[in-house]
Amino acid sequence: MIDKALLSKLAQEHGTPLVIIDHAKLRQNLEEFRQWLPRVQPYYAVKANSHPAIIKTLYEAGASFDVASLPEFLLVHENIKDLPEQERQDFIWDKIIYANPIKAIPTLKELDQYKPLVTYDNFEEIKKIQKHAPNVGMVLRLKVPNLGAMVELSSKFGAAPEEAMALIDASEAAGLTVEGLSFHVGSQTTNFQNYAVALNLAAEIFKACRAKGYSKMNLLDIGGGFPAPYDENVQPLRECAKVINAEIERLFPEDIQILAEPGRFIVASAVTLVAEVIGKADRDGRRCYYINDGVYHTYSGVIFDHCHYPVKAIKEGPTQICAVFGPTCDALDTISLTEELPDLELGDLVYSENMGAYSHASSTFFNGFPPAKVVHL
Ligand SMILES: Cc1ncc(COP(=O)(O)O)c(C=O)c1O
């Protein structure tokens, strides 16, 4: 947690709303991931927060990257574009995965020159890849249970496990190389058994592939889902890692490379937002505060990410239950109807922690209000 005096100082210096990115915390989260999951290579999921400075810090800390669009790929590529040709190509092979199973044809055409790993989960995609990006490596994304995740992903992506062999056969028949399997158990998962179920499903398919002689299948991508510490009920990463490590050890021989795509875990706790009270009213017996950031901006995760970010005050004093609204003219711009806050005046500062993932990344210019300013610690 950044101390309140520093939050106030930064707000005074830079104005509000202010997104404060703590780069030491980013490095610490990456290290923690490596410590608890030593066999798993972390590919930071850029979509969680694509700020170039975050990518640079993680690049310098030796992270790999999961990108899900051409602009995200190019953001990462910016860091390696001046490397000698072979080193640059090795970085793409070893440290980037394009993990969006659906890719537009112009994207495939552009990606082909870089020969990255890409995920896919359907027959139509095989035809597109064969025609427009025959030089990429392929990873089949499986549909796995997402029970108990804050954000469910399995209704949109993933091949049914019973369809997997047919998709791998079709890719090989098309002259493409399938290098592995991937899955995603749903974001901010609370049910670590999802990983165990998914790892068992993947192990069965690996066995079947090896039995068929598909010797290039040597990579397993266990996706994201690793929980960020939004509140005291969230279990720590080490508990999640216990389940994953035990199953990996039991099911996957050493020659299978294991990677993951953590987004939220790496970036959520590295960002704090500071905003300021710009309006105050009592409505239907409830104190209402209007602040200069809301759900169309840094609090966009309230809508898109199904996330709750407690709003806290810098000032201390007896509290009451209040509503907190964003600055736009839309009633949807409601951050919370039940925050405990002291009596605040116009200009008083409020802040929310754990704001790094799926928040600033989906901020808009709605109603003429620009996204919050970003500063770096
Ligand atoms: C394919 C893929 N990988 C990784 C992630 C990152 O997941 P998380 O933020 O839960 O770690 C996502 C999130 O939506 C995703 O779709």
The ligand as an SDF file (V2000), in Angstrom:
LIG
                    3D

 16 16  0  0  0  0  0  0  0  0999 V2000
   -6.3910  -15.8030  -23.2490 C   0  0  0  0  0  0  0  0  0  0  0  0
   -6.2070  -15.0840  -21.9870 C   0  0  0  0  0  0  0  0  0  0  0  0
   -5.0560  -15.2440  -21.3050 N   0  0  0  0  0  0  0  0  0  0  0  0
   -4.8120  -14.5890  -20.1550 C   0  0  0  0  0  0  0  0  0  0  0  0
   -5.7450  -13.7230  -19.6210 C   0  0  0  0  0  0  0  0  0  0  0  0
   -5.4000  -13.0510  -18.3440 C   0  0  0  0  0  0  0  0  0  0  0  0
   -6.1380  -13.5960  -17.3190 O   0  0  0  0  0  0  0  0  0  0  0  0
   -5.9650  -13.1170  -15.8130 P   0  0  0  0  0  0  0  0  0  0  0  0
   -6.0340  -11.6450  -15.8200 O   0  0  0  0  0  0  0  0  0  0  0  0
   -7.0940  -13.7780  -15.1060 O   0  0  0  0  0  0  0  0  0  0  0  0
   -4.6540  -13.6030  -15.3180 O   0  0  0  0  0  0  0  0  0  0  0  0
   -6.9770  -13.5500  -20.2570 C   0  0  0  0  0  0  0  0  0  0  0  0
   -7.9950  -12.6830  -19.6860 C   0  0  0  0  0  0  0  0  0  0  0  0
   -9.0780  -12.4900  -20.1680 O   0  0  0  0  0  0  0  0  0  0  0  0
   -7.2180  -14.2410  -21.4860 C   0  0  0  0  0  0  0  0  0  0  0  0
   -8.3590  -14.0960  -22.1560 O   0  0  0  0  0  0  0  0  0  0  0  0
  1  2  1  0
  2  3  1  0
  2 15  2  0
  3  4  2  0
  4  5  1  0
  5  6  1  0
  5 12  2  0
  6  7  1  0
  7  8  1  0
  8  9  2  0
  8 10  1  0
  8 11  1  0
 12 13  1  0
 12 15  1  0
 13 14  2  0
 15 16  1  0
M  END
$$$$
